[in-house]
Amino acid sequence: MRPGYTHVSELPWDEISSVFIQVLEMPDGRHWSTLVVDLTWGEFYEIADDSEGYADVVRELCRLPGRPVPEPATEAEIWPADE
């Protein structure tokens, strides 16, 4: 995990408006990926791709709606499942 405050929350699905992977290209050509969880009341969580368990979380979140796991450094919408 990155240094700093870490908080784990369990949220009901009806409080989550979307889950997606966002990728930013840095000036040196490297990519920085985050898993973004948007909440229905306007807040969001960002989980960096170098966080412990990141790959496992992405796999599980993709498995639930039956989506393929995206390639590394690729933007992808994971939730909602019907879009």
PDB file of N, CA, C and O in Angstrom:
ATOM      1  N   MET A   1       0.834  -1.180   0.000  1.00  0.00           N
ATOM      2  CA  MET A   1       0.000   0.000   0.000  1.00  0.00           C
ATOM      3  C   MET A   1       0.882   1.247   0.000  1.00  0.00           C
ATOM      4  O   MET A   1       2.026   1.228   0.454  1.00  0.00           O
ATOM      5  N   ARG A   2       0.329   2.294  -0.508  1.00  0.00           N
ATOM      6  CA  ARG A   2       1.049   3.559  -0.473  1.00  0.00           C
ATOM      7  C   ARG A   2       0.997   4.124   0.941  1.00  0.00           C
ATOM      8  O   ARG A   2       0.054   3.860   1.687  1.00  0.00           O
ATOM      9  N   PRO A   3       2.000   4.893   1.304  1.00  0.00           N
ATOM     10  CA  PRO A   3       1.960   5.510   2.629  1.00  0.00           C
ATOM     11  C   PRO A   3       0.744   6.420   2.756  1.00  0.00           C
ATOM     12  O   PRO A   3       0.266   6.994   1.778  1.00  0.00           O
ATOM     13  N   GLY A   4       0.272   6.530   3.957  1.00  0.00           N
ATOM     14  CA  GLY A   4      -0.873   7.409   4.189  1.00  0.00           C
ATOM     15  C   GLY A   4      -2.035   6.648   4.778  1.00  0.00           C
ATOM     16  O   GLY A   4      -1.919   5.471   5.122  1.00  0.00           O
ATOM     17  N   TYR A   5      -3.139   7.322   4.888  1.00  0.00           N
ATOM     18  CA  TYR A   5      -4.339   6.778   5.510  1.00  0.00           C
ATOM     19  C   TYR A   5      -4.988   5.740   4.606  1.00  0.00           C
ATOM     20  O   TYR A   5      -5.237   5.998   3.428  1.00  0.00           O
ATOM     21  N   THR A   6      -5.257   4.583   5.158  1.00  0.00           N
ATOM     22  CA  THR A   6      -5.947   3.527   4.421  1.00  0.00           C
ATOM     23  C   THR A   6      -7.217   3.188   5.175  1.00  0.00           C
ATOM     24  O   THR A   6      -7.200   2.998   6.391  1.00  0.00           O
ATOM     25  N   HIS A   7      -8.306   3.115   4.452  1.00  0.00           N
ATOM     26  CA  HIS A   7      -9.591   2.825   5.069  1.00  0.00           C
ATOM     27  C   HIS A   7     -10.304   1.787   4.214  1.00  0.00           C
ATOM     28  O   HIS A   7     -10.377   1.924   2.993  1.00  0.00           O
ATOM     29  N   VAL A   8     -10.824   0.759   4.851  1.00  0.00           N
ATOM     30  CA  VAL A   8     -11.569  -0.273   4.139  1.00  0.00           C
ATOM     31  C   VAL A   8     -13.034  -0.123   4.507  1.00  0.00           C
ATOM     32  O   VAL A   8     -13.392  -0.079   5.683  1.00  0.00           O
ATOM     33  N   SER A   9     -13.876  -0.046   3.482  1.00  0.00           N
ATOM     34  CA  SER A   9     -15.310   0.095   3.702  1.00  0.00           C
ATOM     35  C   SER A   9     -16.045  -0.994   2.953  1.00  0.00           C
ATOM     36  O   SER A   9     -15.645  -1.389   1.858  1.00  0.00           O
ATOM     37  N   GLU A  10     -17.107  -1.469   3.538  1.00  0.00           N
ATOM     38  CA  GLU A  10     -17.989  -2.396   2.843  1.00  0.00           C
ATOM     39  C   GLU A  10     -19.251  -1.615   2.508  1.00  0.00           C
ATOM     40  O   GLU A  10     -19.938  -1.107   3.393  1.00  0.00           O
ATOM     41  N   LEU A  11     -19.543  -1.529   1.214  1.00  0.00           N
ATOM     42  CA  LEU A  11     -20.678  -0.733   0.762  1.00  0.00           C
ATOM     43  C   LEU A  11     -21.723  -1.617   0.103  1.00  0.00           C
ATOM     44  O   LEU A  11     -21.371  -2.555  -0.612  1.00  0.00           O
ATOM     45  N   PRO A  12     -22.998  -1.338   0.329  1.00  0.00           N
ATOM     46  CA  PRO A  12     -24.041  -2.049  -0.416  1.00  0.00           C
ATOM     47  C   PRO A  12     -24.000  -1.607  -1.881  1.00  0.00           C
ATOM     48  O   PRO A  12     -23.681  -0.456  -2.178  1.00  0.00           O
ATOM     49  N   TRP A  13     -24.324  -2.530  -2.795  1.00  0.00           N
ATOM     50  CA  TRP A  13     -24.290  -2.221  -4.221  1.00  0.00           C
ATOM     51  C   TRP A  13     -25.178  -1.030  -4.571  1.00  0.00           C
ATOM     52  O   TRP A  13     -24.861  -0.288  -5.500  1.00  0.00           O
ATOM     53  N   ASP A  14     -26.284  -0.830  -3.848  1.00  0.00           N
ATOM     54  CA  ASP A  14     -27.174   0.279  -4.213  1.00  0.00           C
ATOM     55  C   ASP A  14     -26.592   1.654  -3.868  1.00  0.00           C
ATOM     56  O   ASP A  14     -27.187   2.673  -4.219  1.00  0.00           O
ATOM     57  N   GLU A  15     -25.447   1.701  -3.192  1.00  0.00           N
ATOM     58  CA  GLU A  15     -24.765   2.961  -2.917  1.00  0.00           C
ATOM     59  C   GLU A  15     -23.629   3.226  -3.904  1.00  0.00           C
ATOM     60  O   GLU A  15     -22.961   4.257  -3.820  1.00  0.00           O
ATOM     61  N   ILE A  16     -23.409   2.297  -4.840  1.00  0.00           N
ATOM     62  CA  ILE A  16     -22.345   2.429  -5.835  1.00  0.00           C
ATOM     63  C   ILE A  16     -22.975   2.759  -7.176  1.00  0.00           C
ATOM     64  O   ILE A  16     -23.823   2.015  -7.670  1.00  0.00           O
ATOM     65  N   SER A  17     -22.561   3.874  -7.768  1.00  0.00           N
ATOM     66  CA  SER A  17     -23.129   4.247  -9.067  1.00  0.00           C
ATOM     67  C   SER A  17     -22.310   3.701 -10.226  1.00  0.00           C
ATOM     68  O   SER A  17     -22.870   3.396 -11.278  1.00  0.00           O
ATOM     69  N   SER A  18     -20.995   3.569 -10.060  1.00  0.00           N
ATOM     70  CA  SER A  18     -20.171   2.985 -11.119  1.00  0.00           C
ATOM     71  C   SER A  18     -18.819   2.555 -10.565  1.00  0.00           C
ATOM     72  O   SER A  18     -18.357   3.050  -9.537  1.00  0.00           O
ATOM     73  N   VAL A  19     -18.202   1.618 -11.280  1.00  0.00           N
ATOM     74  CA  VAL A  19     -16.849   1.152 -10.979  1.00  0.00           C
ATOM     75  C   VAL A  19     -16.125   1.078 -12.315  1.00  0.00           C
ATOM     76  O   VAL A  19     -16.616   0.459 -13.260  1.00  0.00           O
ATOM     77  N   PHE A  20     -14.970   1.704 -12.393  1.00  0.00           N
ATOM     78  CA  PHE A  20     -14.220   1.667 -13.647  1.00  0.00           C
ATOM     79  C   PHE A  20     -12.731   1.800 -13.379  1.00  0.00           C
ATOM     80  O   PHE A  20     -12.310   2.209 -12.297  1.00  0.00           O
ATOM     81  N   ILE A  21     -11.944   1.447 -14.386  1.00  0.00           N
ATOM     82  CA  ILE A  21     -10.498   1.613 -14.325  1.00  0.00           C
ATOM     83  C   ILE A  21     -10.150   2.847 -15.144  1.00  0.00           C
ATOM     84  O   ILE A  21     -10.536   2.975 -16.306  1.00  0.00           O
ATOM     85  N   GLN A  22      -9.423   3.736 -14.521  1.00  0.00           N
ATOM     86  CA  GLN A  22      -8.973   4.965 -15.172  1.00  0.00           C
ATOM     87  C   GLN A  22      -7.462   4.865 -15.359  1.00  0.00           C
ATOM     88  O   GLN A  22      -6.754   4.449 -14.442  1.00  0.00           O
ATOM     89  N   VAL A  23      -6.968   5.238 -16.519  1.00  0.00           N
ATOM     90  CA  VAL A  23      -5.538   5.171 -16.808  1.00  0.00           C
ATOM     91  C   VAL A  23      -5.046   6.552 -17.230  1.00  0.00           C
ATOM     92  O   VAL A  23      -5.608   7.179 -18.128  1.00  0.00           O
ATOM     93  N   LEU A  24      -4.003   7.006 -16.576  1.00  0.00           N
ATOM     94  CA  LEU A  24      -3.368   8.274 -16.935  1.00  0.00           C
ATOM     95  C   LEU A  24      -1.976   7.979 -17.479  1.00  0.00           C
ATOM     96  O   LEU A  24      -1.229   7.193 -16.895  1.00  0.00           O
ATOM     97  N   GLU A  25      -1.630   8.610 -18.599  1.00  0.00           N
ATOM     98  CA  GLU A  25      -0.281   8.453 -19.136  1.00  0.00           C
ATOM     99  C   GLU A  25       0.584   9.577 -18.584  1.00  0.00           C
ATOM    100  O   GLU A  25       0.238  10.754 -18.684  1.00  0.00           O
ATOM    101  N   MET A  26       1.710   9.194 -18.002  1.00  0.00           N
ATOM    102  CA  MET A  26       2.623  10.154 -17.418  1.00  0.00           C
ATOM    103  C   MET A  26       3.521  10.731 -18.514  1.00  0.00           C
ATOM    104  O   MET A  26       3.630  10.136 -19.586  1.00  0.00           O
ATOM    105  N   PRO A  27       4.166  11.873 -18.272  1.00  0.00           N
ATOM    106  CA  PRO A  27       5.038  12.476 -19.284  1.00  0.00           C
ATOM    107  C   PRO A  27       6.162  11.552 -19.762  1.00  0.00           C
ATOM    108  O   PRO A  27       6.619  11.659 -20.900  1.00  0.00           O
ATOM    109  N   ASP A  28       6.603  10.645 -18.886  1.00  0.00           N
ATOM    110  CA  ASP A  28       7.690   9.732 -19.277  1.00  0.00           C
ATOM    111  C   ASP A  28       7.180   8.495 -20.018  1.00  0.00           C
ATOM    112  O   ASP A  28       7.965   7.599 -20.330  1.00  0.00           O
ATOM    113  N   GLY A  29       5.867   8.434 -20.305  1.00  0.00           N
ATOM    114  CA  GLY A  29       5.305   7.309 -21.049  1.00  0.00           C
ATOM    115  C   GLY A  29       4.749   6.191 -20.182  1.00  0.00           C
ATOM    116  O   GLY A  29       4.052   5.308 -20.683  1.00  0.00           O
ATOM    117  N   ARG A  30       5.050   6.218 -18.884  1.00  0.00           N
ATOM    118  CA  ARG A  30       4.492   5.195 -17.998  1.00  0.00           C
ATOM    119  C   ARG A  30       3.005   5.444 -17.805  1.00  0.00           C
ATOM    120  O   ARG A  30       2.517   6.552 -18.024  1.00  0.00           O
ATOM    121  N   HIS A  31       2.293   4.407 -17.396  1.00  0.00           N
ATOM    122  CA  HIS A  31       0.855   4.517 -17.151  1.00  0.00           C
ATOM    123  C   HIS A  31       0.581   4.347 -15.667  1.00  0.00           C
ATOM    124  O   HIS A  31       1.215   3.533 -14.996  1.00  0.00           O
ATOM    125  N   TRP A  32      -0.364   5.119 -15.164  1.00  0.00           N
ATOM    126  CA  TRP A  32      -0.798   5.022 -13.777  1.00  0.00           C
ATOM    127  C   TRP A  32      -2.278   4.690 -13.809  1.00  0.00           C
ATOM    128  O   TRP A  32      -3.097   5.479 -14.282  1.00  0.00           O
ATOM    129  N   SER A  33      -2.614   3.505 -13.296  1.00  0.00           N
ATOM    130  CA  SER A  33      -4.002   3.031 -13.317  1.00  0.00           C
ATOM    131  C   SER A  33      -4.604   3.082 -11.925  1.00  0.00           C
ATOM    132  O   SER A  33      -3.923   2.828 -10.931  1.00  0.00           O
ATOM    133  N   THR A  34      -5.885   3.413 -11.864  1.00  0.00           N
ATOM    134  CA  THR A  34      -6.617   3.369 -10.603  1.00  0.00           C
ATOM    135  C   THR A  34      -7.984   2.741 -10.841  1.00  0.00           C
ATOM    136  O   THR A  34      -8.591   2.906 -11.899  1.00  0.00           O
ATOM    137  N   LEU A  35      -8.443   2.026  -9.840  1.00  0.00           N
ATOM    138  CA  LEU A  35      -9.809   1.527  -9.819  1.00  0.00           C
ATOM    139  C   LEU A  35     -10.625   2.604  -9.117  1.00  0.00           C
ATOM    140  O   LEU A  35     -10.328   2.962  -7.978  1.00  0.00           O
ATOM    141  N   VAL A  36     -11.641   3.118  -9.780  1.00  0.00           N
ATOM    142  CA  VAL A  36     -12.457   4.205  -9.228  1.00  0.00           C
ATOM    143  C   VAL A  36     -13.843   3.658  -8.913  1.00  0.00           C
ATOM    144  O   VAL A  36     -14.495   3.054  -9.765  1.00  0.00           O
ATOM    145  N   VAL A  37     -14.281   3.876  -7.683  1.00  0.00           N
ATOM    146  CA  VAL A  37     -15.614   3.470  -7.243  1.00  0.00           C
ATOM    147  C   VAL A  37     -16.387   4.754  -6.957  1.00  0.00           C
ATOM    148  O   VAL A  37     -16.117   5.444  -5.974  1.00  0.00           O
ATOM    149  N   ASP A  38     -17.354   5.071  -7.825  1.00  0.00           N
ATOM    150  CA  ASP A  38     -18.202   6.261  -7.651  1.00  0.00           C
ATOM    151  C   ASP A  38     -19.403   5.897  -6.793  1.00  0.00           C
ATOM    152  O   ASP A  38     -20.054   4.875  -7.011  1.00  0.00           O
ATOM    153  N   LEU A  39     -19.685   6.744  -5.818  1.00  0.00           N
ATOM    154  CA  LEU A  39     -20.811   6.511  -4.916  1.00  0.00           C
ATOM    155  C   LEU A  39     -21.991   7.401  -5.305  1.00  0.00           C
ATOM    156  O   LEU A  39     -21.810   8.449  -5.924  1.00  0.00           O
ATOM    157  N   THR A  40     -23.172   6.983  -4.945  1.00  0.00           N
ATOM    158  CA  THR A  40     -24.389   7.684  -5.362  1.00  0.00           C
ATOM    159  C   THR A  40     -24.505   9.085  -4.782  1.00  0.00           C
ATOM    160  O   THR A  40     -25.249   9.902  -5.324  1.00  0.00           O
ATOM    161  N   TRP A  41     -23.806   9.390  -3.715  1.00  0.00           N
ATOM    162  CA  TRP A  41     -23.920  10.715  -3.102  1.00  0.00           C
ATOM    163  C   TRP A  41     -22.777  11.646  -3.506  1.00  0.00           C
ATOM    164  O   TRP A  41     -22.579  12.685  -2.877  1.00  0.00           O
ATOM    165  N   GLY A  42     -22.009  11.281  -4.567  1.00  0.00           N
ATOM    166  CA  GLY A  42     -21.021  12.189  -5.125  1.00  0.00           C
ATOM    167  C   GLY A  42     -19.581  11.959  -4.711  1.00  0.00           C
ATOM    168  O   GLY A  42     -18.676  12.545  -5.307  1.00  0.00           O
ATOM    169  N   GLU A  43     -19.340  11.131  -3.714  1.00  0.00           N
ATOM    170  CA  GLU A  43     -17.972  10.834  -3.322  1.00  0.00           C
ATOM    171  C   GLU A  43     -17.456   9.664  -4.150  1.00  0.00           C
ATOM    172  O   GLU A  43     -18.223   8.998  -4.844  1.00  0.00           O
ATOM    173  N   PHE A  44     -16.147   9.420  -4.071  1.00  0.00           N
ATOM    174  CA  PHE A  44     -15.563   8.299  -4.792  1.00  0.00           C
ATOM    175  C   PHE A  44     -14.327   7.799  -4.059  1.00  0.00           C
ATOM    176  O   PHE A  44     -13.724   8.516  -3.261  1.00  0.00           O
ATOM    177  N   TYR A  45     -13.967   6.562  -4.346  1.00  0.00           N
ATOM    178  CA  TYR A  45     -12.732   5.959  -3.856  1.00  0.00           C
ATOM    179  C   TYR A  45     -11.843   5.700  -5.055  1.00  0.00           C
ATOM    180  O   TYR A  45     -12.333   5.301  -6.112  1.00  0.00           O
ATOM    181  N   GLU A  46     -10.539   5.919  -4.912  1.00  0.00           N
ATOM    182  CA  GLU A  46      -9.566   5.553  -5.929  1.00  0.00           C
ATOM    183  C   GLU A  46      -8.585   4.579  -5.299  1.00  0.00           C
ATOM    184  O   GLU A  46      -8.044   4.835  -4.223  1.00  0.00           O
ATOM    185  N   ILE A  47      -8.362   3.459  -5.978  1.00  0.00           N
ATOM    186  CA  ILE A  47      -7.420   2.451  -5.509  1.00  0.00           C
ATOM    187  C   ILE A  47      -6.335   2.327  -6.566  1.00  0.00           C
ATOM    188  O   ILE A  47      -6.616   1.970  -7.710  1.00  0.00           O
ATOM    189  N   ALA A  48      -5.099   2.619  -6.187  1.00  0.00           N
ATOM    190  CA  ALA A  48      -3.980   2.582  -7.128  1.00  0.00           C
ATOM    191  C   ALA A  48      -3.637   1.147  -7.517  1.00  0.00           C
ATOM    192  O   ALA A  48      -3.816   0.218  -6.729  1.00  0.00           O
ATOM    193  N   ASP A  49      -3.142   0.981  -8.738  1.00  0.00           N
ATOM    194  CA  ASP A  49      -2.839  -0.355  -9.245  1.00  0.00           C
ATOM    195  C   ASP A  49      -1.689  -1.039  -8.518  1.00  0.00           C
ATOM    196  O   ASP A  49      -1.503  -2.246  -8.669  1.00  0.00           O
ATOM    197  N   ASP A  50      -0.915  -0.299  -7.734  1.00  0.00           N
ATOM    198  CA  ASP A  50       0.151  -0.938  -6.967  1.00  0.00           C
ATOM    199  C   ASP A  50      -0.278  -1.233  -5.522  1.00  0.00           C
ATOM    200  O   ASP A  50       0.553  -1.602  -4.691  1.00  0.00           O
ATOM    201  N   SER A  51      -1.563  -1.072  -5.227  1.00  0.00           N
ATOM    202  CA  SER A  51      -2.092  -1.401  -3.900  1.00  0.00           C
ATOM    203  C   SER A  51      -2.195  -2.911  -3.739  1.00  0.00           C
ATOM    204  O   SER A  51      -2.473  -3.636  -4.694  1.00  0.00           O
ATOM    205  N   GLU A  52      -1.970  -3.359  -2.537  1.00  0.00           N
ATOM    206  CA  GLU A  52      -2.077  -4.786  -2.233  1.00  0.00           C
ATOM    207  C   GLU A  52      -3.487  -5.276  -2.545  1.00  0.00           C
ATOM    208  O   GLU A  52      -4.467  -4.686  -2.091  1.00  0.00           O
ATOM    209  N   GLY A  53      -3.591  -6.351  -3.318  1.00  0.00           N
ATOM    210  CA  GLY A  53      -4.880  -6.939  -3.640  1.00  0.00           C
ATOM    211  C   GLY A  53      -5.596  -6.323  -4.825  1.00  0.00           C
ATOM    212  O   GLY A  53      -6.703  -6.747  -5.158  1.00  0.00           O
ATOM    213  N   TYR A  54      -4.991  -5.326  -5.474  1.00  0.00           N
ATOM    214  CA  TYR A  54      -5.634  -4.623  -6.591  1.00  0.00           C
ATOM    215  C   TYR A  54      -6.084  -5.599  -7.681  1.00  0.00           C
ATOM    216  O   TYR A  54      -7.244  -5.575  -8.092  1.00  0.00           O
ATOM    217  N   ALA A  55      -5.182  -6.446  -8.144  1.00  0.00           N
ATOM    218  CA  ALA A  55      -5.510  -7.377  -9.239  1.00  0.00           C
ATOM    219  C   ALA A  55      -6.631  -8.329  -8.836  1.00  0.00           C
ATOM    220  O   ALA A  55      -7.504  -8.630  -9.650  1.00  0.00           O
ATOM    221  N   ASP A  56      -6.619  -8.807  -7.591  1.00  0.00           N
ATOM    222  CA  ASP A  56      -7.675  -9.709  -7.114  1.00  0.00           C
ATOM    223  C   ASP A  56      -9.033  -9.003  -7.097  1.00  0.00           C
ATOM    224  O   ASP A  56     -10.047  -9.594  -7.466  1.00  0.00           O
ATOM    225  N   VAL A  57      -9.050  -7.753  -6.672  1.00  0.00           N
ATOM    226  CA  VAL A  57     -10.300  -6.982  -6.624  1.00  0.00           C
ATOM    227  C   VAL A  57     -10.843  -6.763  -8.032  1.00  0.00           C
ATOM    228  O   VAL A  57     -12.039  -6.928  -8.270  1.00  0.00           O
ATOM    229  N   VAL A  58      -9.969  -6.392  -8.964  1.00  0.00           N
ATOM    230  CA  VAL A  58     -10.414  -6.173 -10.345  1.00  0.00           C
ATOM    231  C   VAL A  58     -10.984  -7.469 -10.924  1.00  0.00           C
ATOM    232  O   VAL A  58     -12.038  -7.453 -11.559  1.00  0.00           O
ATOM    233  N   ARG A  59     -10.289  -8.593 -10.708  1.00  0.00           N
ATOM    234  CA  ARG A  59     -10.788  -9.886 -11.212  1.00  0.00           C
ATOM    235  C   ARG A  59     -12.165 -10.212 -10.638  1.00  0.00           C
ATOM    236  O   ARG A  59     -13.063 -10.621 -11.373  1.00  0.00           O
ATOM    237  N   GLU A  60     -12.330 -10.033  -9.342  1.00  0.00           N
ATOM    238  CA  GLU A  60     -13.606 -10.363  -8.701  1.00  0.00           C
ATOM    239  C   GLU A  60     -14.719  -9.423  -9.162  1.00  0.00           C
ATOM    240  O   GLU A  60     -15.836  -9.872  -9.418  1.00  0.00           O
ATOM    241  N   LEU A  61     -14.432  -8.135  -9.269  1.00  0.00           N
ATOM    242  CA  LEU A  61     -15.448  -7.187  -9.729  1.00  0.00           C
ATOM    243  C   LEU A  61     -15.842  -7.448 -11.177  1.00  0.00           C
ATOM    244  O   LEU A  61     -16.993  -7.215 -11.546  1.00  0.00           O
ATOM    245  N   CYS A  62     -14.927  -7.919 -11.995  1.00  0.00           N
ATOM    246  CA  CYS A  62     -15.253  -8.276 -13.382  1.00  0.00           C
ATOM    247  C   CYS A  62     -16.035  -9.584 -13.435  1.00  0.00           C
ATOM    248  O   CYS A  62     -16.924  -9.745 -14.271  1.00  0.00           O
ATOM    249  N   ARG A  63     -15.706 -10.511 -12.550  1.00  0.00           N
ATOM    250  CA  ARG A  63     -16.382 -11.807 -12.531  1.00  0.00           C
ATOM    251  C   ARG A  63     -17.865 -11.657 -12.195  1.00  0.00           C
ATOM    252  O   ARG A  63     -18.701 -12.334 -12.793  1.00  0.00           O
ATOM    253  N   LEU A  64     -18.199 -10.791 -11.257  1.00  0.00           N
ATOM    254  CA  LEU A  64     -19.587 -10.651 -10.803  1.00  0.00           C
ATOM    255  C   LEU A  64     -20.555 -10.333 -11.938  1.00  0.00           C
ATOM    256  O   LEU A  64     -21.584 -11.001 -12.043  1.00  0.00           O
ATOM    257  N   PRO A  65     -20.278  -9.343 -12.799  1.00  0.00           N
ATOM    258  CA  PRO A  65     -21.194  -9.087 -13.915  1.00  0.00           C
ATOM    259  C   PRO A  65     -20.838  -9.874 -15.182  1.00  0.00           C
ATOM    260  O   PRO A  65     -21.490  -9.717 -16.214  1.00  0.00           O
ATOM    261  N   GLY A  66     -19.799 -10.724 -15.103  1.00  0.00           N
ATOM    262  CA  GLY A  66     -19.425 -11.526 -16.267  1.00  0.00           C
ATOM    263  C   GLY A  66     -18.613 -10.779 -17.309  1.00  0.00           C
ATOM    264  O   GLY A  66     -18.646 -11.133 -18.488  1.00  0.00           O
ATOM    265  N   ARG A  67     -17.896  -9.769 -16.901  1.00  0.00           N
ATOM    266  CA  ARG A  67     -17.061  -9.004 -17.837  1.00  0.00           C
ATOM    267  C   ARG A  67     -15.657  -9.603 -17.892  1.00  0.00           C
ATOM    268  O   ARG A  67     -15.183 -10.160 -16.901  1.00  0.00           O
ATOM    269  N   PRO A  68     -14.989  -9.494 -19.042  1.00  0.00           N
ATOM    270  CA  PRO A  68     -13.599  -9.950 -19.108  1.00  0.00           C
ATOM    271  C   PRO A  68     -12.697  -9.011 -18.306  1.00  0.00           C
ATOM    272  O   PRO A  68     -12.970  -7.815 -18.198  1.00  0.00           O
ATOM    273  N   VAL A  69     -11.634  -9.560 -17.753  1.00  0.00           N
ATOM    274  CA  VAL A  69     -10.666  -8.745 -17.022  1.00  0.00           C
ATOM    275  C   VAL A  69      -9.874  -7.937 -18.052  1.00  0.00           C
ATOM    276  O   VAL A  69      -9.314  -8.516 -18.983  1.00  0.00           O
ATOM    277  N   PRO A  70      -9.819  -6.617 -17.903  1.00  0.00           N
ATOM    278  CA  PRO A  70      -9.105  -5.800 -18.888  1.00  0.00           C
ATOM    279  C   PRO A  70      -7.593  -6.009 -18.824  1.00  0.00           C
ATOM    280  O   PRO A  70      -7.040  -6.387 -17.791  1.00  0.00           O
ATOM    281  N   GLU A  71      -6.953  -5.755 -19.942  1.00  0.00           N
ATOM    282  CA  GLU A  71      -5.493  -5.793 -19.990  1.00  0.00           C
ATOM    283  C   GLU A  71      -4.945  -4.680 -19.095  1.00  0.00           C
ATOM    284  O   GLU A  71      -5.605  -3.658 -18.905  1.00  0.00           O
ATOM    285  N   PRO A  72      -3.737  -4.872 -18.543  1.00  0.00           N
ATOM    286  CA  PRO A  72      -3.140  -3.801 -17.737  1.00  0.00           C
ATOM    287  C   PRO A  72      -3.035  -2.502 -18.545  1.00  0.00           C
ATOM    288  O   PRO A  72      -2.830  -2.532 -19.759  1.00  0.00           O
ATOM    289  N   ALA A  73      -3.174  -1.389 -17.874  1.00  0.00           N
ATOM    290  CA  ALA A  73      -3.089  -0.047 -18.463  1.00  0.00           C
ATOM    291  C   ALA A  73      -4.153   0.189 -19.533  1.00  0.00           C
ATOM    292  O   ALA A  73      -3.928   0.932 -20.488  1.00  0.00           O
ATOM    293  N   THR A  74      -5.323  -0.453 -19.364  1.00  0.00           N
ATOM    294  CA  THR A  74      -6.438  -0.262 -20.282  1.00  0.00           C
ATOM    295  C   THR A  74      -7.633   0.253 -19.490  1.00  0.00           C
ATOM    296  O   THR A  74      -7.994  -0.327 -18.465  1.00  0.00           O
ATOM    297  N   GLU A  75      -8.250   1.338 -19.957  1.00  0.00           N
ATOM    298  CA  GLU A  75      -9.446   1.842 -19.286  1.00  0.00           C
ATOM    299  C   GLU A  75     -10.609   0.903 -19.550  1.00  0.00           C
ATOM    300  O   GLU A  75     -10.745   0.360 -20.647  1.00  0.00           O
ATOM    301  N   ALA A  76     -11.446   0.714 -18.540  1.00  0.00           N
ATOM    302  CA  ALA A  76     -12.586  -0.186 -18.695  1.00  0.00           C
ATOM    303  C   ALA A  76     -13.665   0.164 -17.692  1.00  0.00           C
ATOM    304  O   ALA A  76     -13.374   0.513 -16.548  1.00  0.00           O
ATOM    305  N   GLU A  77     -14.918   0.068 -18.127  1.00  0.00           N
ATOM    306  CA  GLU A  77     -16.051   0.199 -17.212  1.00  0.00           C
ATOM    307  C   GLU A  77     -16.390  -1.200 -16.717  1.00  0.00           C
ATOM    308  O   GLU A  77     -16.515  -2.132 -17.511  1.00  0.00           O
ATOM    309  N   ILE A  78     -16.538  -1.345 -15.407  1.00  0.00           N
ATOM    310  CA  ILE A  78     -16.824  -2.649 -14.813  1.00  0.00           C
ATOM    311  C   ILE A  78     -18.263  -2.721 -14.330  1.00  0.00           C
ATOM    312  O   ILE A  78     -18.918  -3.751 -14.489  1.00  0.00           O
ATOM    313  N   TRP A  79     -18.756  -1.653 -13.748  1.00  0.00           N
ATOM    314  CA  TRP A  79     -20.098  -1.616 -13.181  1.00  0.00           C
ATOM    315  C   TRP A  79     -20.732  -0.295 -13.554  1.00  0.00           C
ATOM    316  O   TRP A  79     -20.001   0.693 -13.492  1.00  0.00           O
ATOM    317  N   PRO A  80     -21.935  -0.144 -13.917  1.00  0.00           N
ATOM    318  CA  PRO A  80     -23.015  -1.114 -13.797  1.00  0.00           C
ATOM    319  C   PRO A  80     -22.925  -2.202 -14.865  1.00  0.00           C
ATOM    320  O   PRO A  80     -22.373  -2.009 -15.948  1.00  0.00           O
ATOM    321  N   ALA A  81     -23.485  -3.335 -14.510  1.00  0.00           N
ATOM    322  CA  ALA A  81     -23.375  -4.529 -15.343  1.00  0.00           C
ATOM    323  C   ALA A  81     -24.199  -4.454 -16.610  1.00  0.00           C
ATOM    324  O   ALA A  81     -23.863  -5.118 -17.591  1.00  0.00           O
ATOM    325  N   ASP A  82     -25.267  -3.671 -16.628  1.00  0.00           N
ATOM    326  CA  ASP A  82     -26.169  -3.660 -17.780  1.00  0.00           C
ATOM    327  C   ASP A  82     -25.749  -2.699 -18.885  1.00  0.00           C
ATOM    328  O   ASP A  82     -26.453  -2.581 -19.888  1.00  0.00           O
ATOM    329  N   GLU A  83     -24.633  -2.018 -18.732  1.00  0.00           N
ATOM    330  CA  GLU A  83     -24.201  -1.080 -19.779  1.00  0.00           C
ATOM    331  C   GLU A  83     -23.022  -1.624 -20.541  1.00  0.00           C
ATOM    332  O   GLU A  83     -22.525  -0.971 -21.458  1.00  0.00           O
TER     333      GLU A  83
END
